[in-house]
Amino acid sequence: MSARESKRLKTSPSSDEPFELLYWPGIPGRGEPIRLCFEETGTPYKDVANEANDGIKAVTSPIDPDNIGEGANVPPFAPPMLRRGDLLISQLPNILLYLGPKLGLVPNEEEDPNGIYFVNQLALTALDGLSNEPHDVHHPIAVGAYYEEQKEEAKKKAANYIENRLPKFIGYFERVLKSEASSGGEWLYGGKLSYADLVLFHTVDGVSFALPKAIAKMKESGKYNGVFALVERVRCRENIGKYLKGDRRQKYSLGIYRKLSSSDLDHS
Ligand SMILES: N[C@@H](CCC(=O)N[C@@H](CS)C(=O)NCC(=O)O)C(=O)O
């Protein structure tokens, strides 16, 4: 066996090793869809930075510019990260793709070998338009600069997002729910809840926090009833419902989903 092959084997955890989420403490952020996968399926996990006093070190250490990685793992660029045994992976959609088959949140591979790619496609689209773009609304110029330094640009970006991009993305998911692929319009794909539904729930919930008036208008229009019904369907799932009311759920604040002052939101 080559050194490379033996390294690869080292990062294949056995099925009983615990899942550890490494993400910034105190905000839902890009860690939330991962938490929702665990919560929905009743899978035990450790939310390291929120649960351990010095848990933040577990988040900062792997992304330290001097850290050249652990064993065969590629050094991660940013949280969220998932640790399981010797394996450490990052990038939210990549983590969802890893967890999907293990937690039963994608179609069975034998019955529908392409299903996982459709679920991934849907999750990526929701993350593009309902997570990454809302983040860029309040940070249109520089991720590392304060919102207050980019307020003028944020105002223009918010108006455009509310007018064009938000309805385009929510409208896309409404279209998906009407498609044959959805199988009935209850869930996005294959007539069964997948992690794409959890991502859509979280991202619409987050945008509803950040832009409540824009979302209220969309609800009133009656054009997106399928999407809003799906969001409520996820909210009322037994395990998710308990989680949302419990202590583990972090509150929205100044993360991806951030309320802008009313003067910044003429069009909302
Ligand atoms: N595309 C990545 C984005 C990761 C990301 O932007 N993480 C944020 C926290 S939500 C971060 O800390 N970024 C640090 C940076 O970009 O310098 C993903 O989906 O995981």
The ligand as a Tripos MOL2 file, in Angstrom:
@<TRIPOS>MOLECULE
LIG
   20    19     1     0     0
SMALL
NO_CHARGES

@<TRIPOS>ATOM
      1 N1        -18.3310   28.8670    1.0170 N.3       1 LIG1
      2 C1        -17.9570   28.6600    2.3970 C.3       1 LIG1
      3 C2        -17.9530   30.0140    3.0900 C.3       1 LIG1
      4 C3        -17.3030   29.9110    4.4450 C.3       1 LIG1
      5 C4        -17.3270   31.2530    5.1400 C.2       1 LIG1
      6 O1        -17.4170   32.3400    4.5280 O.2       1 LIG1
      7 N2        -17.2470   31.1860    6.4650 N.am      1 LIG1
      8 C5        -17.3090   32.3840    7.2700 C.3       1 LIG1
      9 C6        -18.1500   32.1480    8.4750 C.3       1 LIG1
     10 S1        -19.8240   31.8860    7.9580 S.3       1 LIG1
     11 C7        -15.9100   32.7740    7.6930 C.2       1 LIG1
     12 O2        -15.5510   32.7260    8.8530 O.2       1 LIG1
     13 N3        -15.1440   33.2400    6.7300 N.am      1 LIG1
     14 C8        -13.8000   33.7160    6.9480 C.3       1 LIG1
     15 C9        -13.2680   34.3380    5.7020 C.2       1 LIG1
     16 O3        -13.9240   34.2770    4.6590 O.co2     1 LIG1
     17 O4        -12.1840   34.9220    5.7730 O.co2     1 LIG1
     18 C10       -18.9290   27.6740    3.0550 C.2       1 LIG1
     19 O5        -20.0520   27.5330    2.5790 O.co2     1 LIG1
     20 O6        -18.5620   27.0090    4.0250 O.co2     1 LIG1
@<TRIPOS>BOND
     1     1     2 1
     2     2     3 1
     3     2    18 1
     4     3     4 1
     5     4     5 1
     6     5     6 2
     7     5     7 1
     8     7     8 1
     9     8     9 1
    10     8    11 1
    11     9    10 1
    12    11    12 2
    13    11    13 1
    14    13    14 1
    15    14    15 1
    16    15    16 2
    17    15    17 1
    18    18    19 2
    19    18    20 1
@<TRIPOS>SUBSTRUCTURE
     1 LIG1         1 GROUP 0 **** ****
